[in-house]
């Protein structure tokens, strides 16, 4: 099976590598020809000079997987891509798009006979080796076409991926997933800051987080990453207490308001990230470190302007 991936950054590039390991042929497109050349040499990706060139190298039903920033970049690419495709072809948006945009795009593409899948993708920089958690929204027909690809991207063919509902459902599920992630990270950073603040006990946070990893109720992959990072550096002096938000946390809070559902933990976790831009503290350094550990998100060095 062969597909094209447009956008070969941290996530897109590693997804291409994992697909190649699983025997899926990948045609790669990126603004950086150097990035494409690297993947050609490392993983046997088929280079394409443009999106049109990539489409020409596919066979029906053509599958083009987008790994682009949400909003205008994805919108423009879908609008430019659609005329190059034929009835029965499929576009997949694997970025962090707003689910309402995905629903709208799905309707527009369906009118032209083009299938659409919104793929909420979790796994960050660890997905290459561990597999990605794939939450996808699509029609049953499109989900059937995409199943062989999803089975390779996931941790195993029978787990770690699911067709969760119609178009829009994948990005909606990922949006809520990220809202929960905000809350978990906030709780962990606050608790660890309290431990560190009890100076009379001189608590070793590396020891304690490592302890919690084993049989504790709060054990998790997030705790694993935190423990590993604290084993290297507990002071976090080189990390600025600045925590960015990617947008999905905001969308989750807006959704809670629209549904009239109380979500105080998720809402406050988002607002605490806003607060980090104006205050300093160890907890914010922990949050920034966690985002870097699981997703490779850039850490603002201490002393750098906001």
N, C-alpha and C positions, 0 to 999 in steps of 0.2 A: 504494500500500500504506500502511496505517496501523498504528501500534502505540502503546502507552502506555509512558512512562518514569516510574517512581516513584523520586524522589531526583534532584534537579537541582543537585547540588553541582558542584565543580570538574570531575569527570569526566562525571557525568550531564548537566550543562548543556551542555558542549561536544559531547558525543555527540549531543544533541538538535539542536544547531546544524549539525553535519556531516550528519546525516540529512536535515535540511530542505534543505540545499544540494544534496543528491542527489535531491530530489524525494519523499522519504518523509514522509508526514504523521505528526506526533507530537502525542499528547495528553500534557500534562505535569502531574505531581502533585508537590508539595513542601510541607513544613511551612510554608515561607515563601511567602506569597502574593506578596510583592514580587519574589522570584526568578522565580516563574511569570510575573508581569506583564512583567518585563524580557524574558523569552524570547518572550512573545507579541509584544511590540513589535519586538524585534530579528530574530526568525527566523520569526515566523508560527506558533509553537507554539499548539496548541489548549488552552486552559486547562480544568482540571478542579478542582472544589472538593474532591474526595475520590477515593479509589481506586474506590469504587463508581460515582461519576460518570464516571470515566475508562473503566471497563469498559463502561458504558452507551453510550459514544460510539464503541465499536469494533464491527467486524463480524466474524463467524466466518470463519476461525479467529482468535479474539482472541489477541493477543500482548501480554503485559505484561512489560516489562524492568525488573528491580529493580537500582538502583545505591545500595545501602544498606550501612552498616557490617556486617561479618561477625558471626556469633553471634546473639544474641537479637533484635536489630532485624530481621534478615532472616528468622529463624525465625517471629517473630510475624506479620510481613507475609504470608508464604506461607500460614500457617494461616488468616489472616483473608481472604486473597484467594481461596483455593481454592473456597469455597462460592459465590462470585460467578461462577465460570466454568462452562463446559459441556464435555462430552466433545469432544476435538479441539482445545481451546484450549491455549495454550503459555505457561508462565512461564519467563523467563530470569533467571538470577542472574549479573549481570555484576560483582559485588563480589569481594572476596578471601576467599571462604568456604573452610573446610577441605573438602577433597575427600570426606572420609568423611561429612560432613554432607550434601554434595550427593548422594552415592549414596543415603543414607537418604531424603532428600526426594524424589528421583526415584522410588524404589520406592513411597512413600506416594502421590504424585501419580498414578502410573501405575495404581494400584488404583482411582482415580476417573476414569480415562480422560483425564487431563490430561497433556499433554506437558511435558517439562522439559529445559532446556539450561543447563549450567554454562559460562559464558563467561569464561575467563581473559583479562583485558584489560590490555595494556601500551601505553604511549605517553604517559602522563602529560599534562601541560599542553600538550604539543606535538601531541597527537593530532588536534586540530581541523583544523590545516592540513596535517599530514603523514600523517594516517591512523593507525589503531590496529592493533596486532598482536593478532589475535583467535585464541585457542586454545579450541576449543569441544568439549564432550562432549555427545552426544545420540544418540537413535536416528536411523537414516537418514531416517525420515519427518519428524521434527522438524527435522533439519538441512536438509532440502529446503525446508521452509516458511521457515526463517530465512535461507537463502542470499541472497536479494535485499537484505536488511538488512545482512548481513555484508559484502557486496561494496561497499556504500556506506561503511561504517565503516572498512574496510581501506584501505591506501595505494592499491590498485588492485583491480579486480574479480578479477584472476587471481593475486594474490599478497598476502601479509600476513595471510591468514586460512586456517584449516584445520579441518576436522572431524577431530579427532585420535583419537576413540574414543567409547566409550559414556559414559553419564552418569557424571560424576566425573573423567573423563580430562582435561577442559579445565582444571579447577581444580588437578588434580595436576600437569599440565604447567606451569601458571603458578607453582605453588609451587616446583618445581625451578628454573624460570627465575629466580625471585627469590633462591633460594639461591645460584645462580651469580653473580647480580648482586652479592650481598654480597661474594663472594670477589674479583671483579674490582675493586670499589671499594676493598676493603682493600689489595690489592696496589698499586693506583695511589697511594693515599694514603701508604703506607709508602715507596714509591720516591721520591715527591716530597719527603717529609720528609727523606729521606737526602740528596737533592740540596740542599735548603735548608740542611741542617746542615753542609755542606762550605763553611764561611764563607770560607776562603782563596781560593776560586774566584769568590765573589760571583755565583753563577749566577742567571740571570734565568728564573724558572719559566714566565713567560708566553711567553718566546721559545722555551724548550725544548718546552713542550707544543704550541705552534703548529707547531714543527718536526716533532714526532712525528706530527702529523695527516696528513702527506704521505708516503706510501709506506712508512711504518714498519709493522712487524709488529704493534705494539700500537695502531695507529689504530682508532678506534671512535667511535660517537656519544657515549659517555660521556667520551672524551678530548676530543671537540669541545666539549662543554659545560664541561668543566673548563678548557680553554684559554681559552674566552670569558670565564669568570668570573675567572680569574687575570689576564686582560688589564685588568680593571677594578680588582681589588684583590688583591695578593699577600700582604698581611699577615694578612688575615682577623681582625683584632683585634676586629671587631664581632660575630663569630660565636662563640658559646660552644662549647667542645669537648665537646658532648653529642650523641650519635647515638642516635636512637630506633630500635626495630625494630618492624615492623608485624605480626609474628606468623608470616609465611610462612617466614622464615628459621628460626625455631624448629621449625616443622612439618617442614621439610626435614631438619633434623638428627635429629629423632625418627624420621622415615621411614628414614634411613640406619641408625639403631640397630635398627629393626624388621626391616629387610632383612639386617642384618649386613654392610653395605657400608661400607668405609672411606671417609670423606669429611672428612679432616682440615682441608683448606683452608676448606671451607664451615663446618665446626664452629668453627674458630678465629676466622673472620671474625665469626660471631655472638657469640662470647664477647668479642671485642674491643669490640663495641658495648656489652656489659654493662659492661666495664671503663671505658668512656668516662664513665660516670656517677660515677666515683670519682676519676678522674685528669684532668689537662689535658695538651694537646699539640696541635701544629700538624696532625698527621695527622687528629685527630678533627674539627678545624675544617674540613679538606678534605672529609671524609666528609659532614658536615652540609651543606656547600655543595653537594656533588654531588646529594644527595637533593633539595635545593631546586631545583636547576637542571633536573632531568629530571621531577620529580613535583610541584613546587610545595609540597613538604612544609615546614611551618613551621620556621624557623631560630630557635633560642633565642638571644636577644641576650646578648652577653658581659656578665657581672656579674649576670645574673638568677639567682636561686636555683634549685637543682635540685629 
